[in-house]
Amino acid sequence: MVVTEYLVKVKLKNNNSSTFIIEKGMILTPSAKQYLNDKGITLLTEEERDSVKKEENKILENNEKKEIDKPRFKGLSGEYYYEKPENMTHLFGNILVPKLNKRIVLRGKIDTLLAEWNVVHKKLLEKKNKKLSEDLDSIFSFIKKVMISEMTDNELSEVAVLGYTFEQIRDISHNPKKNYGLEHLFDINPNYEELILDLNLIRAKIREIELYAVETFSNNYGIKEEKIVKAFNRMSSAIYIMMLKGKSGVYGNK
């Protein structure tokens, strides 16, 4: 079969290929060859095409094999892992640490805190008290922000909690007499209202987490970690403010 320049143009129409395959029995006219040469299109026989494709597949297979052989995870000491050991978990990204790593244990404690808060939150919502509900939602949002900050290793921005800044929370919780006409609630006992007892349970849990966070970050106390510790301190103070509100009648009976 003789292939003219015209037939070449027809075959290459709407085709951006950089090669032109010379099939068995195909003969190109001089003008057809010149056209392909001018366009920078390479002439290949079917055998040459198959050889090139075979080589490309071989390279692709080798690259895929290299990708498979590449370790998927690494540890804090620079070690690598092809599979994640059962006794290890993700710290950040593909970084693995033992599940007993203090940072992982801290996450477990925060997870438990959120679970316990959800129980108390749901219970107190039954009071159908607007002011109380708003404060409960504020605390819930704050706990989640701290959790996300710790898990993603992103710096925690100070946010309003109960409508107050961190410093306002500190001042209000330290001066119950000035703000609510009450002395500090040092004598909490079973005779207190259930709302206060539930909130105090959460407050104590948060204080426990704050202390563990200090221990966890003791060897790496950067600005991110410092803000997380500060957040837990203000979180427990915010809960204490809610207790003072409950004791002083801010939430009333509605």
Buried (B, 14 or more C-beta within 10 A) or exposed (E): EEBEBEBBEEEBEEEEEEEBBBEEEBEBBEEBBEBBEEEEBEBBEEEBBEEEEEEEEEEEEEEEEEEEEEEEBBBEEEEEBEEEEEEBBEBEEEEBBEEEBBBBBBBEBBEEBBEBBEEBBEEBEEBEBEEBBEBBEBBBEBBEBBBEBBBEEEEBEEBEBBEBEBEBBBBBBEEBEEBBEEEEBEEBEEEBEEBBBBBBEBBEBBBBBBEBBBEBBEEEEEEBBBBBBBBBBBBBBBBBBBBBBBBEEBBEEE
